[in-house]
C-alpha cells in the first residue's frame, strides 16, 4: 500500500509517498481503508520540529474515515465493510478531567491516516455519521472533538449568554461556532479576514471584528454586542488580543483556551480575575466517550463540517502548503479513495 511518509524536518519536500508492506491486524485490531483524511496544525509542528518526542520516519495524519477491510479475529468479522471514523487517541487515562502525560495521538509515533490503510484497535472505531460524507467525517477527530469538549464540557454556554470565538476560520474555531449555536444564538467572532467573518455570519454568528485593523477591541466588542459584553471566550491564539478581551468579559465569564498559535504569553491583570471571578480553563482533544457523544450530537442536529478545500492524494504537497499558510476557512481534506 502507499503511505505519505515524513523523512526529515523542513519543507513539504520532506514528505514522500512510499510503498510499504500491507498491514496485518492482530486480535482486537482492524485495518481501515482510508477514504479521506484531514490535516491539522499538529502536522505542521511535527514537520517543523516544534512538537515533543518526534520519531522519524513517520506517517502523519490523525483524522481519517473509511471502511474496515480486515480484522484480526473471526469474532469481529461483522465489522468488515463497515463505514467508520477513527478516534485517534490512545491511553487517555482514568480521569475525564485531563489526559495522562503519555497519552498519544495517531499520526506519530503510531502510523497515521495519510495512507491508503491504517491499523487501529477496534475500540477506536465508530460508525460514520449517517448525515455526513467521508470527506466531512474525516474532519471530526481532532478539531471537532477539541471544539466539542471546549463548548460542552468547559464553557457550557446558556441560552442568554454571549459567546466570542477568536480566530474564526481555523478548524477548531469553525466547529466551536457550529456547536455554540446549538446552545445560544448570541455568538460573535474575531478574525484577521473580513471574508472569514462573513462566512461565520452566514453560518449564524451575529457579528465580528477584524482584530488586525481594530486597535480598540473593547469598544468594538461592546458595539457589536450592544453593550452586553462577553460571557464565554473560546480561544486558540492567546497573546495580546486575548489580553484586551479581559476588559469586556462579564462577571463569572469562562475563558476556554485550546491552543496558542500566536506563540506569545497571556498577560491578565489579577484584579480582573478575582473581582469578576473569571474562570480560565485549558482544554485539548477529548475522551473516547466525548467523541461518541459528539458523533451523536452531529447526527441529531444535522451539523455539516465546513471544508475549505479537498485535494487528491497526489496533490498532498499543495494541501500541506495551504495548511501552513493558515489562510483557510474550515478544514483541509485529502481524498485518498473516491
C-alpha positions as CSV (number, residue, x, y, z in Angstrom):
1,X,0.0,0.0,0.0
2,X,1.0,3.6,-0.4
3,X,1.6,6.0,2.5
4,X,2.8,9.6,2.9
5,X,6.0,9.4,4.9
6,X,7.8,12.3,6.7
7,X,11.5,11.7,6.2
8,X,13.0,14.7,7.9
9,X,12.4,18.3,9.2
10,X,11.8,21.2,6.9
11,X,9.6,22.0,3.9
12,X,7.0,19.8,2.2
13,X,9.7,18.1,0.2
14,X,10.4,16.1,3.3
15,X,7.1,14.3,2.6
16,X,7.2,11.5,0.1
17,X,4.8,8.8,-1.0
18,X,6.3,5.3,-0.4
19,X,5.1,1.8,-0.9
20,X,5.0,0.0,2.4
21,X,4.1,-3.5,3.5
22,X,0.4,-4.4,3.7
23,X,-1.0,-4.3,7.3
24,X,-1.9,-7.4,9.2
25,X,-4.2,-7.0,12.2
26,X,-3.8,-8.9,15.4
27,X,-6.6,-9.9,17.7
28,X,-8.6,-6.8,18.7
29,X,-7.3,-4.8,15.7
30,X,-8.7,-3.8,12.4
31,X,-7.3,-2.4,9.1
32,X,-9.3,0.5,7.8
33,X,-9.1,1.5,4.1
34,X,-8.8,5.3,4.3
35,X,-11.2,7.2,2.0
36,X,-10.5,10.6,3.4
37,X,-8.0,12.2,5.8
38,X,-7.9,15.8,7.1
39,X,-4.9,17.9,8.2
40,X,-4.2,19.6,11.5
41,X,-1.8,22.2,12.7
42,X,-0.1,19.4,14.6
43,X,1.1,18.0,11.2
44,X,2.9,21.3,10.6
45,X,4.5,21.4,14.0
46,X,5.9,17.9,13.6
47,X,7.4,18.7,10.2
48,X,9.0,21.8,11.6
49,X,10.4,20.0,14.6
50,X,8.2,22.0,17.0
51,X,6.5,19.1,18.6
52,X,7.7,16.9,21.5
53,X,9.2,13.4,21.2
54,X,9.2,13.3,17.4
55,X,10.1,9.9,15.9
56,X,11.0,9.8,12.2
57,X,10.2,8.5,9.7
58,X,6.6,9.0,10.4
59,X,3.3,8.6,8.6
60,X,1.3,11.7,9.6
61,X,-2.4,12.2,9.9
62,X,-4.7,12.0,12.9
63,X,-8.0,12.3,11.2
64,X,-9.5,9.6,9.0
65,X,-12.6,7.9,7.8
66,X,-13.1,4.9,5.6
67,X,-14.1,1.3,5.5
68,X,-13.0,-1.7,7.6
69,X,-11.3,-4.2,5.2
70,X,-9.8,-6.8,7.6
71,X,-9.8,-7.8,11.3
72,X,-7.5,-9.9,13.5
73,X,-10.2,-12.2,14.8
74,X,-13.2,-14.1,13.5
75,X,-15.1,-12.7,16.4
76,X,-15.1,-9.3,14.7
77,X,-15.8,-10.3,11.1
78,X,-19.1,-8.5,11.3
79,X,-17.1,-5.2,11.1
80,X,-15.7,-5.9,7.7
81,X,-17.3,-3.5,5.2
82,X,-18.5,-1.1,7.9
83,X,-18.1,2.7,7.3
84,X,-16.1,4.1,10.2
85,X,-14.4,7.1,11.7
86,X,-11.3,6.7,13.9
87,X,-10.9,8.1,17.4
88,X,-7.2,8.9,17.3
89,X,-6.4,8.9,21.0
90,X,-4.5,6.3,22.9
91,X,-4.1,6.0,26.7
92,X,-6.2,9.0,27.7
93,X,-6.3,7.6,31.3
94,X,-8.9,7.2,34.0
95,X,-9.8,10.8,34.6
96,X,-12.3,12.6,32.4
97,X,-10.8,15.9,33.6
98,X,-7.4,15.6,32.0
99,X,-5.3,13.2,29.9
100,X,-2.3,11.2,31.1
101,X,1.2,12.5,30.4
102,X,1.9,9.6,28.0
103,X,-1.4,10.0,26.0
104,X,-0.7,9.6,22.3
105,X,-2.5,10.7,19.1
106,X,-2.5,8.8,15.9
107,X,0.0,10.0,13.3
108,X,3.4,9.9,15.1
109,X,4.7,7.8,16.6
110,X,1.8,5.5,15.5
111,X,1.4,5.4,11.7
112,X,-1.4,7.8,10.8
113,X,-4.2,8.3,8.3
114,X,-2.3,9.9,5.4
115,X,-2.1,6.5,3.8
116,X,-4.2,4.0,1.9
117,X,-4.7,1.9,5.0
118,X,-4.2,2.3,8.8
119,X,-4.1,-0.3,11.6
120,X,-6.0,0.6,14.7
121,X,-7.6,-1.0,17.8
122,X,-11.3,-2.0,17.2
123,X,-12.2,0.0,20.3
124,X,-11.1,3.2,18.4
125,X,-13.6,2.7,15.6
126,X,-17.1,4.3,15.5
127,X,-19.8,4.3,12.9
128,X,-19.6,7.1,10.3
129,X,-22.4,9.6,11.0
130,X,-25.2,8.9,8.6
131,X,-25.7,12.5,7.6
132,X,-22.0,13.1,6.5
133,X,-19.8,12.2,3.6
134,X,-16.4,10.5,4.1
135,X,-14.8,13.9,3.4
136,X,-16.9,15.6,6.1
137,X,-16.4,12.8,8.6
138,X,-12.7,12.9,8.2
139,X,-12.6,16.5,9.6
140,X,-14.1,15.4,13.0
141,X,-11.5,13.6,15.2
142,X,-9.1,16.4,16.3
143,X,-10.7,19.7,15.5
144,X,-14.3,18.6,16.0
145,X,-13.6,16.8,19.3
146,X,-11.4,19.7,20.7
147,X,-14.3,22.2,19.9
148,X,-17.0,19.8,21.3
149,X,-15.1,19.4,24.6
150,X,-14.4,23.2,24.8
151,X,-18.1,24.0,24.4
152,X,-20.0,21.2,26.1
153,X,-17.5,20.3,28.9
154,X,-15.7,23.5,29.7
155,X,-17.7,26.6,28.6
156,X,-21.3,25.3,28.9
157,X,-22.9,28.4,27.4
158,X,-26.5,29.2,28.5
159,X,-29.2,30.4,26.0
160,X,-29.0,34.0,27.2
161,X,-25.2,34.2,27.3
162,X,-22.9,35.8,24.7
163,X,-20.0,33.7,23.2
164,X,-17.0,35.1,21.4
165,X,-14.9,32.7,19.3
166,X,-11.5,34.1,18.3
167,X,-9.6,33.3,15.1
168,X,-12.6,32.2,13.1
169,X,-11.6,30.2,10.0
170,X,-9.4,27.6,11.8
171,X,-10.8,24.1,12.0
172,X,-11.5,24.1,15.8
173,X,-12.9,27.7,15.7
174,X,-15.4,26.8,12.9
175,X,-16.6,23.7,14.8
176,X,-16.9,25.8,18.0
177,X,-19.1,28.2,16.2
178,X,-21.4,25.5,14.9
179,X,-21.6,23.8,18.3
180,X,-22.1,27.0,20.3
181,X,-25.0,28.0,18.1
182,X,-26.8,24.9,19.3
183,X,-26.9,26.4,22.8
184,X,-27.1,30.2,22.2
185,X,-27.7,32.4,19.2
186,X,-25.6,35.2,20.7
187,X,-22.3,34.1,19.1
188,X,-19.7,36.6,17.9
189,X,-16.3,36.1,16.2
190,X,-12.9,37.7,15.5
191,X,-10.6,37.2,12.6
192,X,-7.9,38.8,10.5
193,X,-10.2,38.4,7.5
194,X,-13.4,40.1,6.6
195,X,-14.2,37.1,4.3
196,X,-14.0,34.7,7.2
197,X,-16.2,36.9,9.4
198,X,-18.8,37.0,6.5
199,X,-18.6,33.2,6.4
200,X,-19.2,33.0,10.1
201,X,-22.2,35.3,9.9
202,X,-23.7,33.2,7.1
203,X,-23.5,30.2,9.5
204,X,-25.3,32.1,12.2
205,X,-22.9,34.4,14.0
206,X,-24.4,37.8,14.8
207,X,-21.2,39.7,14.0
208,X,-17.5,40.0,14.3
209,X,-14.4,42.3,14.3
210,X,-11.2,42.3,12.3
211,X,-8.6,42.3,15.1
212,X,-5.7,43.1,12.8
213,X,-7.2,46.5,11.9
214,X,-9.2,47.4,15.1
215,X,-6.9,48.8,17.8
216,X,-9.7,49.3,20.3
217,X,-11.1,45.8,20.7
218,X,-13.0,46.8,23.8
219,X,-15.0,49.4,22.0
220,X,-15.7,47.2,19.1
221,X,-16.9,44.3,21.2
222,X,-19.2,46.5,23.2
223,X,-20.5,47.9,19.9
224,X,-21.3,44.5,18.2
225,X,-22.8,43.0,21.5
226,X,-24.8,46.2,22.1
227,X,-23.2,46.7,25.5
228,X,-23.8,43.1,26.7
229,X,-20.1,42.1,26.9
230,X,-18.9,38.5,26.7
231,X,-19.8,35.6,28.9
232,X,-17.7,32.9,27.1
233,X,-14.5,33.2,25.1
234,X,-13.2,30.2,23.1
235,X,-9.6,31.0,22.1
236,X,-6.8,29.2,20.4
237,X,-4.3,32.1,20.0
238,X,-3.7,33.8,23.3
239,X,-1.4,36.8,23.2
240,X,-2.3,40.5,23.1
241,X,-5.7,40.1,21.5
242,X,-7.0,37.8,24.3
243,X,-5.5,40.1,26.9
244,X,-7.5,43.0,25.6
245,X,-10.7,41.0,25.8
246,X,-10.5,40.8,29.6
247,X,-11.9,44.3,29.8
248,X,-15.1,43.2,28.1
249,X,-15.8,39.8,29.7
250,X,-18.6,39.8,32.2
251,X,-18.5,38.7,35.8
252,X,-18.5,34.9,36.0
253,X,-17.1,34.6,32.5
254,X,-15.4,31.5,31.2
255,X,-12.3,31.8,29.0
256,X,-11.5,28.4,27.4
257,X,-8.1,28.1,25.8
258,X,-7.3,25.2,23.4
259,X,-4.1,26.4,21.7
260,X,-1.6,29.2,21.4
261,X,-0.9,29.8,17.7
262,X,0.4,33.3,18.4
263,X,3.2,31.8,20.4
264,X,3.1,34.8,22.8
265,X,2.3,34.8,26.5
266,X,-1.1,35.7,28.0
267,X,-1.0,38.6,30.5
268,X,-4.1,39.2,32.6
269,X,-4.3,41.8,35.4
270,X,-5.1,39.9,38.6
271,X,-7.8,42.4,39.7
272,X,-10.0,41.3,36.7
273,X,-9.7,37.7,37.7
274,X,-10.7,37.9,41.3
275,X,-13.1,40.9,41.1
276,X,-15.1,39.5,38.1
277,X,-14.5,35.9,39.3
278,X,-13.4,34.8,35.8
279,X,-12.6,31.2,35.1
280,X,-9.7,30.4,32.8
281,X,-10.0,26.8,31.5
282,X,-7.5,24.9,29.5
283,X,-8.6,22.1,27.2
284,X,-7.3,19.8,24.5
285,X,-8.7,16.9,22.4
286,X,-11.2,14.8,24.4
287,X,-12.1,11.4,25.7
288,X,-13.5,8.5,23.8
289,X,-16.9,8.9,25.5
290,X,-16.9,12.6,24.4
291,X,-16.1,11.5,20.8
292,X,-19.1,9.2,20.9
293,X,-21.3,12.0,22.2
294,X,-20.1,14.4,19.6
295,X,-21.0,12.0,16.8
296,X,-24.5,11.6,18.1
297,X,-24.8,15.4,18.6
298,X,-23.7,16.0,14.9
299,X,-26.3,13.5,13.7
300,X,-29.1,14.8,16.0
301,X,-28.5,18.4,14.9
302,X,-27.6,17.6,11.3
303,X,-24.4,19.6,11.5
304,X,-22.2,19.5,8.5
305,X,-18.5,20.4,8.9
306,X,-17.0,23.3,7.0
307,X,-14.5,22.2,4.4
308,X,-12.2,24.8,2.9
309,X,-10.7,22.6,0.2
310,X,-10.3,19.0,-1.0
311,X,-7.0,17.7,-2.5
312,X,-6.2,14.4,-4.2
313,X,-3.6,12.2,-2.6
314,X,-1.3,13.1,-5.5
315,X,-1.6,16.8,-4.6
316,X,-0.7,16.4,-1.0
317,X,2.1,19.0,-1.2
318,X,-0.4,21.7,-2.2
319,X,-2.6,20.6,0.7
320,X,0.2,21.0,3.3
321,X,1.4,24.3,1.8
322,X,-2.1,25.7,2.2
323,X,-2.3,24.4,5.8
324,X,1.0,26.1,6.6
325,X,-0.2,29.5,5.2
326,X,-3.1,29.4,7.7
327,X,-5.5,31.3,5.4
328,X,-8.1,28.5,5.1
329,X,-11.7,28.8,6.3
330,X,-12.5,25.4,7.6
331,X,-10.8,22.0,7.2
332,X,-8.4,20.9,4.5
333,X,-9.1,17.3,3.3
334,X,-7.0,14.9,1.4
335,X,-9.2,12.5,-0.6
336,X,-7.4,9.2,-0.7
337,X,-10.0,7.0,-2.3
338,X,-13.0,8.3,-4.3
